[in-house]
Amino acid sequence: MAGITVETPIAQLLTNKRRVSALKALGVVSVADALTYYPFRVTDPVPVRALSQARLGEKMASAVRVRSVRVTPMNARRGYRVEVLVDDDEFATSLQVRGSLASLVFFSHRKSYVDWLATRLRVDGHLVIAGEPSAYNDRLQFTHPEMLTIGDDPRADVTNIQQGLQRVCRPRPVYHANSRISSEHIHESILFVLRLLAGEDATTAAQTEGDEGASVHMTTLFDESEQIRDSLRAAIPDILPEPIRAELNLMHRAQAFSQIHDPDSVPAFKLAITTMRYEEAFVCQTALLQARRSASEQTAYECTDLRLRDQYIDDLPFALTKGQRAVIDQISEDMCKDHPMQRLLQGEVGSGKTVVAVSAMLQAVGSGHQAVLVAPTQVLAEQHYKSIRKVFNRAPVLLLTGGMRLAERRKVLGTAASGDPCIVVATHAAFSKSFQAPNLALAVIDEQHRFGVEQRETLRSKAECDPHLLVMTATPIPRTAAMTWFGDLDISWLTELPGGRKPIQTVVIDERNGSLMGEMFWHIRHRIDAGERAYIVCPRIDVAEDDDAGDGAGASEDDGDSLLTDDQLGESAVPRAPLHSVHEISERLQSLPQFEGIRFCELTGRDDDATKERVMAEFSQGETPIMVATTVIEVGVDVPQASCIVIFDADRYGLSQLHQLRGRVGRGGTRSWAFLISQAEPGSIAEQRLDVIANSLDGALIAQKDLELRGAGDVLGDTQSGGKSSLKLLRVVTDAKMIADARKRAELLLDADPTLADHVQLAGAVLDFSRGNEKFLISN
């Protein structure tokens, strides 16, 4: 089939539409998607045995001779049954055992497939087979075995038994599959795509594509002619520069894909995976370094007037921590320069990042410019707006959200567009084309993991100069991860907590322990009677949702995809109880004697902005002292009276997200408790994960353990971002040395070729990486 490239849609190549649909559900839409749908392991090599040595249900390979072929129509199913009687007398003799008989059975609805089989299965012809033997009518039987023909005929698959056994005994890749498509059929489809890229005739390649059984003709790509090697390498050119590839003894890209999906051996598979993992590291680091260099060449406003900033700090009712003072000085020094600051501020929950951000914005406004603070939710934006207005009245402080009335919105947009010094607190509305701030000197992005690279770049287009950029997150990121994914930013950490905050006591409770659950609810009632508040967090909004939907499954930007997948939990075989929902738990708790006479409120991402504001106000004022919510409260909710938080299905969340949720309490100087409700089995990974957070309040340590304990090590994972990650193999914990090496080599390459003009394939991959990660989230 002419004209096939890595961009070609799978739907144009596969004739089996059900399979196309099943692959699409796995994210495999193009040839490139198929090649990078990596197996998670390979099988052991298939043992060679005579038929008399067969073990039922245990895969084996053997060499046989065809005795007879019978094709039987199956009228009821309108299909065909092909039965081939074979013996292994000659091969068994070579192994010094007795010969035996077996049946090879194939089923198909397609007459063309049966006719093709018949041309290959001539009587007295020799075959090499591989499959799982079973017993039928007291005879050994192989259903849809892999099969290679032997002979001097040009149409034969191999010329001798040894060559055939070498092929069929190769280890096989195993893919993440589902109920719609098996690992074997995924493998079949990817091999079909590889054959077409290698220039094989589509009719030949399609003989087994989409049939009910396993493939009977597994072409080996790199054991073939130089022409096939060249055609495959032309279709899949190398991205890594040749000197780097050769120095590290890595495979060519085309060979790596071949050895991943059709490996000669387990070591070859491992080297191929290493090759592609290093390629990801190199592309990632090249992209980040290129972005960093590009930004450093831009012009920014110099913000040198510190008077407003210093007055704000002097008027604070508390003293800054040493960490806050140091970070403020770092940011101040950056903003005094004529090229844009690019800084990531990672702060422990409650470490005072907002004070640092306000100080930076006042430095910009005091120098005669504009500043914008972008928050991920309207609730958080309004809280920032109110808190800034309380302490600052020297210039306008404006609120810009998507739900504003048109007249108010126009007024804010007009003030920003005038270029007059001001602070704008905004939601995603700051990224709209209508928002222009020509005098914008500083952009602060709160909760970086809710925004993507493209949105950061959008803010840079709002002003006449590139604004200084400060991105903040309270989601703990291990240092290695931060250096990996935020390599284009300078990184500051706030680790000290302001004075007066007491450690939060964390308790893991087995939901099946009714007496302990009852004691917990009485404890919460006593805290409510003392004038305090309590959060109850559930992963779902209502019972009607599918169990796997998570936190509303995208019901709003506030909820996100909070739950880990079974693969990430590493316990996919364990049956799970239905997840708890906000409505269910709210009704259940209100019926308990512990909460008689107590008013409850509910908050989810589905609520409109007016409802969210009303519910938060009633909760804060104590009218409804117990809030049952989704993870919409994860960031920005600040109610000093809240002293208890109960998190149902805690074993289904990432540790860093549990740490974030735990940080919603203990903000008023009182003793606080976090209760993690779980049904995790003793000794399970889930129990280990909860033990980590129960015994530590160190966000960085928790994040590191989170990465180590998650099977997928997911940091930029597709399931969390709702977008498509370019990274599929790289792991920040285990691959830290590889990432550092790739960064060093990428720096040298960019020193010699800053625009990658001499590395066209790498330049394209860097562009694809940037686009592919426009909506990434850091680890939850």
Buried (B, 14 or more C-beta within 10 A) or exposed (E): BEEBEBEBEBBEBBEBEEBBEBBBEBEBBBBBBBBBBBBEEBBEBBBBBBBBBBEEEEBBBBBBBBEEBEBEEEEEEEBBBBBBBBBBBEBBEEBEBEBBBBBBBBBBEBEEBBEBBEEBBEEEBBBBBBBBBBEEEEEBBBBBBBBBBBBEEEEBBBEBBEBBBBBBBBBBBBBEBEEBBBBBBBBBBBBBBBBBBBBBEBEEBBBBBBBEBBBBBBBBBBBBEEEBBEBBBEBBEBBBBEEBBEEBEBBBBBBBBBBBBBBBBBEBBBBBBBBBBBBBBBBBBBBBBBBBBEBEEEEBBBBEBBEBBBBBBEEEEEEBBEBBBBBBEBBBEBBBBEBBBBBBBBBBBBBBBBBBBBBBBBBBBBBBBBBBBBBBBBBBBBBBBEBBBEBBEEBBBBBBBEEBEEEEBEEBBEBBBBBBBBBBBBBBBBBBEEBBBEBBBBBBBBBBBBBBBEBBBBBBEBBEBBBBBBBBBBBBBBBBBBBBBBBBBBBBBBEBBBEEBEEBEBBBBBBEEEEEBEEBBEBBBEBBEEEBBBBBBBBBBBEEBEEEBBBBBEBBBBBBBBBBBBBBBBBEEEEBEEBBBBBBBBEEBBEBEBBEEBEBBBBBBBBEBEEBBEBBEBBBEBEBBBBBBBBBBBBBBBBBBBBBBBBBBBBBBBBBBBBBBBBBBBBBEBBBBBBBBBBBEEEBBBBEBBEBBBEBBBBBBBBBBBBBBBBBBBBBBBBBBEBBBBBBBBBBBEBBEBBBBBBEBBEEBBEEBEEBEEBEBBBBBBBBBBEBBBBBBBBB
